[in-house]
Every structure is written in structure tokens, then in C-alpha cells.
């Protein structure tokens, strides 16, 4: 009797497993379960906690105290450093990101030609994007533009004697970080290069037969067909630009005179240096709204300048 029950149980289990395996929906949910769990645990739940804490006074060590919109009121009306950090970040984004995309496109056009050593040069130009955000590069950049720096030595060889720190001058400190951002053009360059490779060669051949110059081919063929890639790179680089942190934290520490006090750096200080986590969460949500607005503007304007072949 016991053997028959065991056999029936085993048969039932096999039947259940067979139904699970043969059910595509269940198998799909099983395979995506790790992502769903990770998304809930590491994204949705932290975002919900951050939204709640933005309405509280929370010093990490004690229990949060509900204060309503006081954090946002303080941000907008009583904290000049908040607006200082915001406009420094906006200035950085609106200067560094267009320059980075421009250099990335220029280098991608040069490397799109299959010549000897092209693969080596592609890897070399991409390398700064891999190591550019590291602590080591930030320290090196600090040495390059500091007092007695490499830049000053090179200028002295040209007869231009400058004895001050580029990162220590409020007028040039942000410029040094913009140069670092432009130097890290490898990632958008590879995306541009991929987009250029997707353009049919027959378009250029037909244009040359009609007598089109190289400039005409670029502005009439390459640039219009690259607008979807430009659109993607612009969105991704803009979001990354608003989150800039390491450069200001390691190279300039937000100085001098808060000229490089990036928004993320000030938010970090409020949260972990001043133990004002509730205020830091409020700052994070404000930046999320700003990024969403900027992204929406780019998306809305894309219909006027982004060209898709499927639109023909």
C-alpha cells in the first residue's frame, strides 16, 4: 500500500514538473525571476524608501522624523549652495557633452576606414573611457593641472611662464574637468562607428557619380542617417553628465570657491558628511525630475531633427 502511494506521489510530481516544463509562460517567469527580484530589491524598494525619506529629517543613526515638504522648501529658498551646485552641473553638461559627442563623431569618421592598424587605434581611443572614471586617473589629472604641473612645464618650454594651479583657479577649475570629460569620448565613439558602418556604401557611390564632394556626402548622407545614433548618444551622455561625481570629489574637492561643486558631490556631502540623509534624498528626487524633463524635451524635439529610413 505504501509503495503504491509513493509511486502515485512520484507520478504526480513528474506530471507537475512536466506541465511546468511544457508551459512556456511558467518557464519564462522562472528565467526572468532573478532580474525581477533584483529589480525589486535593488531599484524599486530603494526608490520607494528614498521618496519617503525625502519628506523626513533623517540622520542615518536615528529614526526618521516626518517634516513634510520642509526639505524641498529649504532647498529652493534657504540653501544657496544647492543652486550653486545645480548651475555648475548644468554648465558642465551643456559644455562637456556637446564637445564630447563632437570629438567622438570626428574620431569615428576617421576610424571608419578599414586601414592597417585601425583596430589598434579603435582600442586605444576607447581606453580612456574605461579608465577615465577611476581614482588613479583623477589623481593623475590633479597632477597634470596642479601647481608645477605638466601643462605649466610645457607652456614654459614655449616661453609662457605660468605659476599657478589650473585646478586651484575658480576661472579654470571647471575647464580642466570639462577637458577630462571630452577626453573620455571612447564610448560614444564606438556607437558612432557602429552607426557609420551600417550606412550602405551604395549611397556614397551614387553621390560621387553625381559629383558630390566629401562635405556634401557628410551633410547629405552621413549626418542625416546618423541622427538616431546622435539622439541615443545625446540622451545617454546627458544623463551621465548630470551624475558626474568622481572628478569633482577627487580632483578639486568641489573647489575652489565651489566652482566645481557638482550636484552629486553636494548631495553626497549632505547625506554622508553632514548626516542629513533626508535632505540628500530630496535633492536626488529633484535631480530625477530635472533629468526626466530634459530627456522629455530631447524626445519631443527629436521629430524635427531625427531621421529614420522607415519614415520614407
N, C-alpha and C positions, 0 to 999 in steps of 0.2 A: 504493500500500500504506500509506504514511504517512498519507494523507488519510483512509483508511478507519479506521485506528487512532485518529486524532484524533476522528473522528466518533463512533466507538464509546465513547471516553473521555467525550466531551461528553454522549452519551446516557446513559451510566452515572451521570454526575454529576447530570444532570437527574432521572433516576429516583430517585437517593438523596435529592435535595432534595425531590422530590415526596412521597416516603414520610415525610420528616421533617415537612413542612408538614401532611400529612394525618393524622399521628399526634398525637392530642390530648395524650397523655402527654408526648411529647418537647417539644411546643410549650409545655406547662405548665412543664416543668422549665427551659426556656430563659428564660421570662419571670420565674420566681422565682429564677433563678440569682444576680442581683445581691444580692437580700436574703439568700440562703443564704450567699454569700461574705462579705457584710458582717457577718452574724450570727456566722460562724465567726471572722473576723479580729478583730472589734471587741468580741465578747462572750465566746464560748466559750474561745478561746485565752487572752485576758487573765485570765479567771476561773481557768482551769487554772494559769496562771503565778502568780496571786495565792495560790492554795491551796498551791502548792509553796513559795512564798517565806514563807508564814506559819509554816513549820517550819524556817526558816533564820535566820541572822544575816546581814543584807544591808544594806550602807551605800550602795547605788547605784553607788558608784565601783569597788568590788572585786567579786570573785566571791562568791556566796552560800555560807555555811557551814552545813551541816545541824546543827541543835541539837534536833530533835525537838519535844517539847511545852513547851520552856522558855519560849517567848514567852507561851503561854497560862498557864503557872504564874506568870510574872511579873505578868501582867495581874490575875489573880484574888487573888494573895496578897501582892504586893510593891509595887503601884502604887496608892496612894490616889487619885491624880488620875484614874485610869481609872474608878473607881467614882463619883467626884465628877462627872465629865463625863457618865457614864451616867445618874445620877439627875437631873441638871439637864435633860438631854434628855427623860427620861420625864416630869418635872414640866411641862416646856414642852408636850409633846404632849398630856397629859391635861387641860391647861387651855386652851391656844390652839385646838386642833382642835374641841372641842365648841362653844366660843364662836364660832368662825368659821362653823361649819355653822349655828348658831342664827341669826346675823345674816344669813347667805346666804339661809336659808329665809324669814326675815321680809321681807327686801327683795324676794325673788322673789314672795311673795304680793302685795305692793303693786304691783309692776310687771307682774303677770299681767293686770291690767285694761287693756284697749286704750283708752287715752285720748290726748288730744292731747299730743305731746311724749314719749310713753312710750319710743319708740325712742332718743331722745336720752339719756334718763335711764339706759336699759339700757347704752348705750355708756359713759356717764360712770362708772357704778358698776363696770363691768368694767375700766376703765382702770388702777386701782391694781394689779390682778393682772398686767397687762402690764409695768408699770414698777416694781412693788414690790420685785422681787428685784435691781434694778440697784444699781450702786455709787453713782449720784447720789442715789437715794432714801435709801440707808443714810447717806450724808454729811448729807443734809438732816435725817434723823431724829436724827442726833447733835447737830445744831444746835438742834433743837426741844426736846430734853430735856437739854441740857447746862447748864453754869453760865451764868447770864444768858440763859436760853433764852426761847423764845416762851411756853412754858407758865408759867414764873415771872412773865413780864410780864403775862400775862392774870390770873394769880392776884393780882398786886399791884394791878391795877385793881379787883379785888373786895375789897381790903383785907387780903389774905392775903400777907404778905411771907415768901417762902421764898428763901433764898440758897444753895442747894446744887444740885449736879448730880444729876438723876434717874438718869442712867446711871452716875454715879460712886458711888452708894449701893448697897451689896450687897442692901439690902432692897427696892429699887425697880428695879434694873437689869433683871432678868428681866421685870418687869411691862411695861417700855417695849417690849421685843421682842415680848411677847405682844400688846400693843396693835397693833403693826405687823403681826403675823400676822393678827389679826382684821380689820384694815383691808383686807387682801388677800382679800376674800371673793368677788371677781368671778367666778372660775372655777366654784366650786360653785353660785353663784347662778344662772348660766346653765343649768346642768344641772338644778337645781331648777325653774327657769322652764319648761324644756322638758318636764319631768315633769308639771307642773301643767297645761300646755296639752294634754297627752294625756288628761286625765281628762274623760270625757263630761259635757257640760253638763246632760244629761238627769238625771243623778244629783242635782244640786243643785236642779233644778226640782221633781223628785219630793219631795225632802226639804222644800222650802219649802211645797209643797202640804200636806204632813203637819204643818206648823207648826214645823219645826226652826229653831233660831236659828243665827246665824253661827258661834258657838262649837261648836255641835253638828255643823254641817256640816264644820267643820275637823277635829274629833277623830273623827268617824264616817266621813267620806268622804275628805277631802284627805290627812290624815296616814296612814291605812292604805294608800291607793293610792300614796303616795309612798315607802313603806318600801323598795322595791327601789332607788329613786334615793338614798335616805339611805344604804342599805347600800353602794352603789357609791362615793358621795362619802366615806363614812367610811373605806373601805379606801384610796382614793387619797390622801386628805388625811393619813391616819395615816402612810403610807409616806413622803410628802413631809416630814412633820413630823420624823420620825426622821433625815432627811438635812439638816436645817437647818444652814447654814454661813455664808452671806454676812453675815447680821445680826450674829452674834457676832464675826466676823472684822473687819468694818469699823467697826461702831458702838462696841462695847465691848472688842474685842480679848480676849475671854474674861474680863475683869474686871468689877467689882473683886472681889478675893479669890476668883477662879474662879467667881463666882456666875452667869456666863453662858458658862462653858466648855463649849460643846456638844460632843457626842461626835465629830462630823465635824471640828470645829475641832481637837480634841486629836489625832485621828488624822492630820490634816494636819501638825500640828507634829511628831509623832513621825516621820512619813515624810519630810518635806521640810525641816524646820528642824533636827531632831536627827539626820537621815540614818539613821533606824532603820526602814528600809522593811519589813523582815521583821516587826517588831512592829506596824507600821501595817497590814500585810496580815492579821495575826492579829486585830486589832481589827475590821477590815472584815468578816471572816467571822463573828465573834461577833455583830456587829450584824445581819448577814444572817439568822442563826439566830433572833435576837430578833424581827425583823420577821416572819419566817415563823411563829413561834409566835403572835404577836399576831394575824396575819392568820388563822391557823387557828382561833383562839378566836372571832374575829368570824364566820367562816364556820360554825363549829359552832353558835353561838348564833343564827344567822340563822333557823333553822327555827322558833324561838319568837316572833320578832317581825317577820319579813319576810313580807308578804302578796303573793301572786301571784294574779291573776284566774284563771289556768289551773288553780289548785288547787281551784276550786269543783267 
